[in-house]
Amino acid sequence: MALSGSQREGDWTRLVVPVAVLVASVAACSVMPPAGASARTAVCQPHGADALVGRAASAPIVEQARMASRSQAVRLVMPGEAEPQVGQIDRLTLFLDEGGLITRATCG
C-alpha cells in the first residue's frame, strides 16, 4: 500500500514534535551561572594575602587581602573563636590576634 503525500507528512510531523520537545527540555536543564556572575567560579588563593600578615585588619586592608587572594568573601576570626569549617572555596579567612593584627590567612 502506497502512502499519499499527506500521510508521509503526518508521519514526519509526529516524529519532529517529540524530538523538538526533547531537545528543548534538555536545553532547559543545562546549568547556567547566576546573572552578573562570571562563568568561572572564584577560588581563594591565600598566598595572595600573605604580604598583609602583621598588618591591622582595617577595612581597606581586609579588602586588599580579599582582592589579592581572588576571593569573593572574607571572614575574620578573633582569638578564642571556633576554627571555621572548610567548605567555601571562594572565602578568605583572616585570623587576628588580640590587637586586631592579621596573624595568618587561609581559605575556606
Secondary structure, DSSP 8 states (H G I E B T S, - for coil): ----HHHHHHHHHHHHHHHHHHHHHHHHTS----TT--SS-----GGGGGGGTTSB--HHHHHHHHHHHT-SEEEEE-TTS----S--TTEEEEEE-TTSBEEEEEE-
